[in-house]
Amino acid sequence: MHSLDKIGIIGTGMLGRAVATRLLKSGFQLTVYNRTTEKTDQLKTLGASVADSPKDVARSSDFVITIVKDAQAVEAVSFGKDGIIDGKHDGLAVADMSTINPVSSREIAKKYSEKGIPMLDTPVMGGPTQAENGELVLMVGGNKTVYENHKKIFDTIGSKAFYLGENGSGHVMKLAMNLQISMLALSLSESITLVRGAGLEPEIFLEILNSTYFKTGMSVNKGPKMIKGDFKPTFTLKMMKKDLDIINQAAEKFNLSLPMTRLAYKLYQDASENGFGELDYTGILEFVKKMNKK
């Protein structure tokens, strides 16, 4: 057992559960909470304590990580009934690992600061598998001293962590990264569709692509699954749609025009409305395929 901080995790979906598993297997003391209690059962078996509210997580922890759906959910678990702030005690710090609007993140961090609680934004690159293997890449915004004081935790779940500056910086970078991912998935989907439509084998397309410096981790690891129609989600299409919406909102706040992001959001939105939302985000290929049925 680590003598370091007792950790709390609020939100035990795919990523939250994987992060919690990594910390438990690394010997940390962990308290978890999820609105749907059944999603904590596996972690309880591994030795986690299950709390009845975010307040109880905060009371039992020195460092609380929130991994929830959106800014509204972060607000609710932070400042709502029996929220984190109701469990405040000396030394408590919070890190938000959700993907939310950086403007909202700064507002949430300010509310925490007014209550005497420091908050970091610590979104990550990588999915559940990387989390369980300690291979996430973290992007950190907020007080640097707070980050350095808890670096042992970040080093346990991640292979790299980048400190970027003030609150919201981590979320800006996370959105920029997710924008890359959404575009790569669309590009692969349309390339596969083009090749198939011309009567060529998409496997050959991938072999050629991956023989050049234009290859990506997605074309190597996700591409073969896309061709086979394997869209078991590591990050769902509807969540990618949500993130593209956040990117557009953030761009508006920063007085920026991102035309490709607007187009990408429309495609992911249409795909979600046509029943593809629960697929992996690379399932956008199935929507493109549906669009091309004669």
HUMO-V556481 format. One record per residue. N is the residue number from 1. RES is the residue in three letters. PHI is phi in whole degrees, -180 to 180 (none if undefined). PSI is psi in degrees with one decimal (* if undefined). NEAR is the number of other ideal C-beta (glycine too) atoms within 8 Angstrom. Layout:
n = (N,N)
res = (RES,RES)
phi = (PHI,PHI)
psi = (PSI,PSI)
near = (NEAR,NEAR)
This chain:
n = (1,2,3,4,5,6,7,8,9,10,11,12,13,14,15,16,17,18,19,20,21,22,23,24,25,26,27,28,29,30,31,32,33,34,35,36,37,38,39,40,41,42,43,44,45,46,47,48,49,50,51,52,53,54,55,56,57,58,59,60,61,62,63,64,65,66,67,68,69,70,71,72,73,74,75,76,77,78,79,80,81,82,83,84,85,86,87,88,89,90,91,92,93,94,95,96,97,98,99,100,101,102,103,104,105,106,107,108,109,110,111,112,113,114,115,116,117,118,119,120,121,122,123,124,125,126,127,128,129,130,131,132,133,134,135,136,137,138,139,140,141,142,143,144,145,146,147,148,149,150,151,152,153,154,155,156,157,158,159,160,161,162,163,164,165,166,167,168,169,170,171,172,173,174,175,176,177,178,179,180,181,182,183,184,185,186,187,188,189,190,191,192,193,194,195,196,197,198,199,200,201,202,203,204,205,206,207,208,209,210,211,212,213,214,215,216,217,218,219,220,221,222,223,224,225,226,227,228,229,230,231,232,233,234,235,236,237,238,239,240,241,242,243,244,245,246,247,248,249,250,251,252,253,254,255,256,257,258,259,260,261,262,263,264,265,266,267,268,269,270,271,272,273,274,275,276,277,278,279,280,281,282,283,284,285,286,287,288,289,290,291,292,293,294)
res = (MET,HIS,SER,LEU,ASP,LYS,ILE,GLY,ILE,ILE,GLY,THR,GLY,MET,LEU,GLY,ARG,ALA,VAL,ALA,THR,ARG,LEU,LEU,LYS,SER,GLY,PHE,GLN,LEU,THR,VAL,TYR,ASN,ARG,THR,THR,GLU,LYS,THR,ASP,GLN,LEU,LYS,THR,LEU,GLY,ALA,SER,VAL,ALA,ASP,SER,PRO,LYS,ASP,VAL,ALA,ARG,SER,SER,ASP,PHE,VAL,ILE,THR,ILE,VAL,LYS,ASP,ALA,GLN,ALA,VAL,GLU,ALA,VAL,SER,PHE,GLY,LYS,ASP,GLY,ILE,ILE,ASP,GLY,LYS,HIS,ASP,GLY,LEU,ALA,VAL,ALA,ASP,MET,SER,THR,ILE,ASN,PRO,VAL,SER,SER,ARG,GLU,ILE,ALA,LYS,LYS,TYR,SER,GLU,LYS,GLY,ILE,PRO,MET,LEU,ASP,THR,PRO,VAL,MET,GLY,GLY,PRO,THR,GLN,ALA,GLU,ASN,GLY,GLU,LEU,VAL,LEU,MET,VAL,GLY,GLY,ASN,LYS,THR,VAL,TYR,GLU,ASN,HIS,LYS,LYS,ILE,PHE,ASP,THR,ILE,GLY,SER,LYS,ALA,PHE,TYR,LEU,GLY,GLU,ASN,GLY,SER,GLY,HIS,VAL,MET,LYS,LEU,ALA,MET,ASN,LEU,GLN,ILE,SER,MET,LEU,ALA,LEU,SER,LEU,SER,GLU,SER,ILE,THR,LEU,VAL,ARG,GLY,ALA,GLY,LEU,GLU,PRO,GLU,ILE,PHE,LEU,GLU,ILE,LEU,ASN,SER,THR,TYR,PHE,LYS,THR,GLY,MET,SER,VAL,ASN,LYS,GLY,PRO,LYS,MET,ILE,LYS,GLY,ASP,PHE,LYS,PRO,THR,PHE,THR,LEU,LYS,MET,MET,LYS,LYS,ASP,LEU,ASP,ILE,ILE,ASN,GLN,ALA,ALA,GLU,LYS,PHE,ASN,LEU,SER,LEU,PRO,MET,THR,ARG,LEU,ALA,TYR,LYS,LEU,TYR,GLN,ASP,ALA,SER,GLU,ASN,GLY,PHE,GLY,GLU,LEU,ASP,TYR,THR,GLY,ILE,LEU,GLU,PHE,VAL,LYS,LYS,MET,ASN,LYS,LYS)
phi = (none,-74,-82,-65,-52,-80,-110,-119,-127,-113,109,-117,-73,-57,-74,-59,-64,-68,-62,-62,-61,-60,-67,-63,-71,-92,95,-81,-85,-133,-120,-127,-145,-144,-58,-93,-60,-58,-74,-103,-59,-62,-71,-62,-61,-82,117,-75,-87,-106,-94,-90,-162,-58,-58,-69,-62,-61,-60,-92,-131,-97,-140,-111,-109,-102,-136,-124,-68,-156,-62,-61,-69,-62,-58,-64,-75,-86,-122,-77,-60,55,-83,-56,-64,-75,-105,-58,-154,-59,90,-72,-136,-128,-130,-101,-103,-72,-110,-136,-62,-60,-66,-63,-60,-65,-66,-66,-61,-65,-63,-63,-59,-65,-96,82,-118,-76,-128,-105,-103,-135,-64,-131,-107,118,-105,-56,-62,-64,-63,-66,-94,70,-118,-68,-111,-104,-119,-118,-125,126,-64,-66,-64,-62,-59,-66,-68,-117,-62,-57,-66,-65,-68,-76,-96,-129,-90,-147,-137,-113,-84,-113,128,-67,-53,97,-63,-62,-72,-59,-68,-62,-64,-62,-69,-67,-64,-58,-63,-63,-69,-63,-64,-67,-62,-61,-62,-73,-67,-61,-64,-62,-63,-62,-64,-90,86,-103,-85,-65,-61,-69,-56,-64,-62,-68,-56,-79,-94,-118,-77,-82,-65,-134,-58,-68,-66,-78,-95,-94,-52,-60,-68,-61,-62,-81,77,-95,-120,-61,-77,-104,-156,-75,-60,-67,-74,-65,-59,-60,-68,-64,-63,-63,-60,-63,-64,-65,-59,-62,-63,-90,58,-117,-112,-123,-62,-68,-65,-64,-66,-62,-59,-61,-67,-68,-64,-62,-63,-63,-70,-98,93,-103,-62,-87,-74,-56,-59,-70,-67,-56,-59,-66,-69,-61,-62,-64,-62,-99,-72,-79)
psi = (133.3,140.8,-8.1,-175.3,148.0,133.5,143.1,143.4,126.2,112.9,100.0,49.5,-157.0,-49.9,-44.9,-41.8,-39.9,-42.5,-44.1,-41.8,-45.1,-45.0,-41.5,-44.6,-16.5,1.7,9.5,150.9,127.3,136.2,133.7,156.2,138.9,142.7,-40.6,103.0,-32.0,-25.9,-3.3,-3.7,-45.4,-38.6,-34.6,-40.6,-33.5,-5.8,2.3,148.1,138.5,122.0,159.9,-10.5,161.9,-34.8,-43.9,-33.1,-47.7,-42.3,-33.8,-1.2,155.0,-24.2,117.7,129.4,125.0,131.1,79.9,-177.6,-47.8,-178.5,-37.1,-39.9,-37.9,-44.4,-44.5,-47.2,-20.1,-48.4,-2.0,-168.7,129.1,41.3,178.4,-41.7,-22.5,-13.8,19.4,141.1,168.0,133.5,-3.6,134.9,155.0,144.0,130.5,116.5,9.0,173.0,107.9,170.6,128.6,-29.5,-43.6,-39.4,-42.7,-38.2,-40.6,-43.0,-37.7,-41.2,-41.8,-44.5,-37.5,-22.8,3.2,21.8,120.4,142.3,134.3,150.0,126.0,53.3,162.2,158.4,135.4,152.5,-163.1,-40.9,-45.8,-36.3,-46.2,-26.1,1.9,34.0,17.6,156.4,121.1,142.4,120.1,131.2,148.8,-165.9,122.8,-36.1,-41.3,-43.3,-48.6,-32.3,-21.8,18.5,-29.8,-37.7,-47.6,-37.2,-21.9,-38.3,-13.9,155.4,-23.0,147.2,132.6,116.2,125.2,-12.8,-141.5,166.4,139.5,-20.4,-40.4,-40.6,-34.0,-47.7,-38.1,-42.7,-40.3,-38.2,-43.4,-28.9,-42.0,-46.0,-44.5,-40.0,-39.2,-41.4,-40.5,-43.2,-46.1,-42.0,-44.9,-32.8,-44.5,-41.9,-42.4,-47.5,-45.7,-42.3,-25.8,1.3,15.4,162.4,126.0,-24.4,-37.7,-39.1,-48.1,-39.2,-42.0,-48.0,-45.6,-0.2,-0.6,171.0,1.4,-5.8,155.6,167.8,-34.0,-43.7,-30.8,-46.6,-38.0,-31.2,-51.8,-36.1,-38.8,-44.6,-36.5,-6.1,25.4,103.0,37.4,124.4,133.7,-22.6,119.0,156.8,-40.4,-28.6,-33.9,-39.9,-43.5,-43.5,-37.3,-36.7,-42.9,-40.4,-43.9,-40.0,-42.8,-41.6,-40.9,-42.4,-35.0,8.4,45.4,151.6,119.8,81.8,-37.6,-33.4,-39.2,-41.3,-42.6,-43.2,-43.3,-40.3,-45.3,-34.3,-47.7,-39.1,-42.9,-42.6,-17.9,14.9,12.8,6.1,-30.4,-5.4,165.4,153.5,-27.0,-8.2,-2.0,-24.7,-39.1,-35.7,-42.1,-39.9,-43.0,-37.9,-27.9,4.8,128.7,*)
near = (5,8,3,6,8,11,15,16,17,16,14,13,9,10,12,16,13,13,15,14,13,14,14,13,7,9,6,13,7,15,16,18,18,12,4,5,8,5,9,13,8,8,15,11,6,9,6,12,8,11,12,5,9,17,11,13,18,16,8,11,13,8,14,16,15,15,13,10,7,10,11,7,11,15,10,9,14,15,8,9,3,8,13,17,11,9,13,10,7,3,5,13,14,15,13,15,12,14,9,12,11,14,9,10,17,11,8,14,13,9,10,13,10,6,8,5,12,10,14,17,17,14,13,14,7,10,10,10,9,9,17,9,7,11,9,13,12,14,17,15,17,14,7,7,6,11,13,7,7,13,9,8,13,13,8,11,13,14,6,6,11,9,7,10,5,7,12,13,14,17,16,12,12,13,14,8,10,13,13,8,11,14,10,11,15,11,8,15,13,9,10,14,12,8,12,9,7,6,4,8,6,10,8,9,12,12,8,8,12,10,6,7,3,5,9,7,6,12,13,9,8,13,14,9,10,14,10,6,6,6,12,5,12,8,9,11,17,9,9,15,14,10,12,15,10,13,14,12,9,13,11,8,8,6,4,6,4,10,6,7,12,9,8,13,13,8,11,15,10,9,15,11,7,8,4,12,11,7,12,12,15,14,13,15,14,12,13,11,9,8,6,8,5,2)
